[in-house]
């Protein structure tokens, strides 16, 4: 019988420690010694698992974390990275050489990597918005390797049907990678819906305390392991100290996200009725365009919501500046609530025309709901909106 998610978050990847620690010890070392050349070669040549060299990821603290990450996403294997962008870039280089298709909106750094940098290396990239999905089969017929998308997307929380797109990609010999950062494994399991890879900015919900920077990639062993050499030689491996911090955070993942789900729903419902708010984008609201899909492929609706303020970008800036409990800062998924205006942070690098094409208005504020009392957060928003 498969253990529940909370149990896996606490116990997976925690090896027996002779000193009795319930947690994997921190090995803050770069290299590990062997009793003989034969024993060294067993690890170097993959006949036996073991520690060798931290940049390779062959460090017990990192390996324990990766076992926990794999268990949490229901994957055969996982790799931990120094950042979410490191995980994405290694994935694209390992499995996207014939082309990557990005569906919908995405984090600004991801868009820059795909639009500006990968083409310099000869990697073809394609971009389709949600209303252009009818063009996907024709692009796939060109021999593209990888389809990639976030769901929900950043910042408009658009949803994509993971199972349907996975089936289409596989029919054309392509693989599907899903960025599960916004949903977290608590709310959504892309691998169970047919995706080949799951990628996370572990800086966000997996880390959960705004005190670490990390990334993760999960999938089947035969697909994940080819990414290992890219991570090793690009120097993208997570530090052991950060790995230990991330493992600590994962033990409380389910209780944190459940609380953030509940509070975000209360805030979304409260703001729907506010006269200064043009609209609220949150998958849990019945009138949200993707609500039916959210109910079908998600277990919870997440701690992220985006609101559009009446009066335009200047009005939205005034509201953001007036908030007190919501800190004005980029990033998301931490125990503290954050607000950001996408046109000034996550998508500042896009032209106004491109933001408009993607439905990102200057009047939008993206809220990351933390662990404060929901009533206090609603009061903070009401005061700022006033």
Secondary structure as UniProt FT lines:
FT   HELIX           5..11
FT   TURN            12..13
FT   TURN            18..19
FT   HELIX           37..44
FT   TURN            45..46
FT   HELIX           54..56
FT   HELIX           60..73
FT   STRAND          77..81
FT   HELIX           84..95
FT   TURN            97..98
FT   STRAND          100..103
FT   HELIX           108..112
FT   HELIX           113..117
FT   HELIX           118..121
FT   STRAND          125..128
FT   HELIX           130..135
FT   HELIX           136..140
FT   TURN            141..143
FT   STRAND          146..150
FT   TURN            154..156
FT   HELIX           162..171
FT   TURN            172..173
FT   STRAND          175..179
FT   TURN            181..183
FT   HELIX           184..187
FT   HELIX           190..193
FT   STRAND          197..201
FT   TURN            202..207
FT   STRAND          215..219
FT   HELIX           221..234
FT   HELIX           240..250
FT   TURN            251..252
FT   HELIX           253..272
FT   TURN            275..276
FT   STRAND          277..281
FT   TURN            283..284
FT   TURN            286..287
FT   TURN            289..290
FT   HELIX           291..297
FT   STRAND          304..309
FT   TURN            310..311
FT   HELIX           313..322
FT   STRAND          327..328
FT   STRAND          338..340
FT   HELIX           342..344
FT   TURN            345..349
FT   HELIX           352..357
FT   TURN            358..359
FT   TURN            362..363
FT   STRAND          364..368
FT   HELIX           374..385
//
